[in-house]
Amino acid sequence: MRGHIIKRKGQKNSDHWTLIVDLPSDNGKRKQHWETVKGTRKEAQKRLNEILRQLDTGAFVKPDRMTVGQYLTEWIRDYVEPNRSPGTTDGYRDIVRAHLIPELGAIRLHELKPEHIQAYYTRLLKSGRIRGGGGLCPKTIKNHHRLLSKALNEAVEQGRLMRNVALAVKPPRCEHKEMACLSPEEVKHFLELAKDTPFYVLFYTAIYTGLRRGEILGLRWKDIDVDLLSLSVQRTLQHIPKAGYVIKEPKTKQSRRFVDLPTSLAIMLREYKQEQELTFKNLWGYTITPDDLVFCTTDGKPLPPNGVTKAFRDLAKKAGYRGVRFHDLRHTYATIMMGLGIHPKVVSMALGHTSIMTTLDLYSHKIPGLGASAAQRFEEALRRAEGAMEGAR
């Protein structure tokens, strides 16, 4: 007999059953798998049949006592930390510690079911905020779903689980949120206000290049050639709580790129460097080197990314642009460029997108009159063809 079911002793009126299954032996000694099932005898028999099928196909994974919390902690340490950036690792760790472990951590890893995860997402929607009460937005919950799915995929690859139960769960649907972009007139108004702040050149650079915040803060003077009107993106700067400032290479090959500078920005950066050299020399007797940061504090240290974001947010609010983020300057750059008829491939390369399709998906709908222009050009082409045919008769 490969497997059988017995009623739990002393549980005559209960719904607990014990499954005993003979496992293949590799040393001549008898090996068994014991498992408790709660439910009807029919449900216990169904589980027994499932185990026997798994044994026949080689898909059976003997459960252990590891909990979801223990596994996620181990996964962060052994898989995420060595293979992901410090920023990504820190974000994953926060989600695991603040949400996943308190909600799902006590469940045995092999006993985690889709209904556990679905109920978890429902609770997050209603009361997932750690501070202030209220629920988390669907987009944030979708990030939790991606993390959990990645972790369980790794457990399947390691042979700890037979399947990834997160794949049977659908996170809340995210509503499409229109990206915020400034018009050329709004850009001009914003920069006029920025002239009186220490971040004027930084904001100007963001608008005229489309660089990400970390890319701008990681710029060194040797990355900029004002004579050739060119800028080289070679690294990014991030600030990780408890770890400090972290310099790393861009995430993708396409992110390592050259960006052309408009003349106005090249002149501005040249003057900015001269002012910085004078300040450093007067304050510290220090001469700027090519490896020094372009945008830094008066003692040459990196600018806090969150400080730059706050300065932008305060200035945008003063300008009357509520809800506009620093990253939206990147969207503004791309939208204006596409609206001017600049080829999408040129825009894609400047932004460091992996594919031109990413650029088109994000920004083609932001170009007013694009469809009408195409329809008009189509009609004109057919008219010319019709005229040519009439002339040939």
Phi, psi and omega in degrees: 000124183280333181194150178210169184241136175229151177285138179299133181300137178074013183237045186303319183259012182264181181241037179253131180231148177250127176262133177236118186235133176281131180255156176300139181255139178252359180225016179086347180271148182289134178235136181227155173244123178252135181213138179263134179237132177258126182147202180278168178297326179298319179292323177295319178295322178298318179294321179297316178298323179296316179298317180296321177296319179297321178295322180293327182264357181079016183261001184287132176240118181290121182295148172241186186266007181295135178270167177299319180297316179296318181294315182296322177297317178294321181296318177298315184290315190265338183245311186289310184303316181284342190242354182236162180292159178303323180294315178296317179300317181296319179294318177298316183298321179298316180296317181296313185287318186276335187233303188294315181293313178300327185269319187239354190301329185278348181285139175297140184304315183285350179260000178294129184238160178305323182294331174297314183291318180298317178295325177298315179296322179297318178294322179298321179297324184273319187208047185272350182288133179287322180239139173088350180075172181093175184261166176275155180283155181304325181296320178294319179296326177296326175295321176299318181297316179298316181298310183297320180296318177298316182296316181289329174300318179296323178295323177294316180296328179281352181085012180277332179232153177276326180213162178266104185290342179294337180290343179269005183244139177253120177290164179303144182286132180272132174282140180294128179248121181294131179290146180271131178225144176269144174282165177306322179292321179291324176299315180299316180296317180298314182293330176298318178290327184288342183302332182269011181244160178290351186257013184303310183293323179296313179296321179298317179297318180298316183290321187270358178234337183076015180290152174286161181302312181296327179292320179293315183290341179268359181295136172248162183296332179286349177276354184241130176239097184289337179286320180268004179054052184220150178226138182247124177265111184240344183198170177229158179241133177228157173243120182252124177308135179073348180249341179085205182279136182233126175257130179215164177287154176303154187296321184237165178299322181291335180290336173277108192206168172254138179237129178286141181255139171289156183303319182300320180288321179299316178297318181297318180293324177298314180293323179297320179294319178299318178293320179295318179299319180294317180298313181296322181291318181289322183278318189235356184065031188250138177257129182296139178249165179299337182274355181286151179291144177288312181250114186205177176283175182292350175250016174085002180278158180299147174284137177295122180305319180293329177293322177295317179297317180295319179298320178293316182298318179296319181289321178296321177295319178297325180281351180092015182256077181286142178082001179271128181260166176301320181297338179290346173295327176293316176297322179298314179304310184295318182294316179295318179298314180295322179294335178277358179088012177294137183302134181305328180295321178296316180295318180299317180293321180295323181280342181079027178288148180294326182219149176296334179295328176299315180297314181295318180297324184281323194238347184297327181286349181275356183267108182294139175078007182297314180293319180296320179296319180295318180297319180295317180294325177297314180298317180297322179296318179292324178296319178295321179294321179295320179295321179295322179292322178295322181289334181279346182281000000 
